[in-house]
Structure formats: structure tokens, C-alpha cells
Amino acid sequence: MSGDVEANAVNGQVSARGLGGEIHLSTVNGSVKATVNQLRRPVSLKSTNGSVTVALPREVNADISADTLNGGISTDFDLKVKKNF
């Protein structure tokens, strides 16, 4: 999908794949999963009580910011993860 996508939930998972436009996915209680084929526009993935998983193209060039209220942050990329309280 090359167009913009916005999807929100309160209780449940939000999942999308094959994305290429501006992406806004969020849920309060549940996980958020996204597979991005082309990273050309902003991507926002949020969950208050659940995991956030994103698959990006192998040679991605992007600024990434992640935060969580109740959960952890991990990455398969060579990124520094810092915690602020």
C-alpha cells in the first residue's frame, strides 16, 4: 500500500503490512505491528499497554525515536537504547 494509513483501537491489536505512505497506528491495550516496504514519510506506532513491532527495509536511513509507558524497547538494529526517567 503506497497511501497513508491511520488505524486506532482501544482494546486489541493493530497490524498492517506492505506500507509505504505516512503511517499512524495506535492502541491502548494491545500490540501494534507494522511492516514497512518503503520508508518515505513519517511513521508513528504507539501502544500504552502492549508491544510495538516494526519491520523496516534492510538499508533504511531514518531517525528513530521510541518510548513506552508500560513495556520494553528492543531492536535488531545497531542502535543505542537509552532510558530517561
HELIX and SHEET records of a PDB file:
SHEET    1   A 3 VAL A   5  ASN A  11  0                                        
SHEET    2   A 3 ILE A  23  ASN A  29  1                                        
SHEET    3   A 3 VAL A  43  ASN A  49  1                                        
SHEET    1   B 3 VAL A  14  LEU A  19  0                                        
SHEET    2   B 3 VAL A  32  VAL A  36  1                                        
SHEET    3   B 3 VAL A  52  ALA A  55  1                                        
END                                                                             
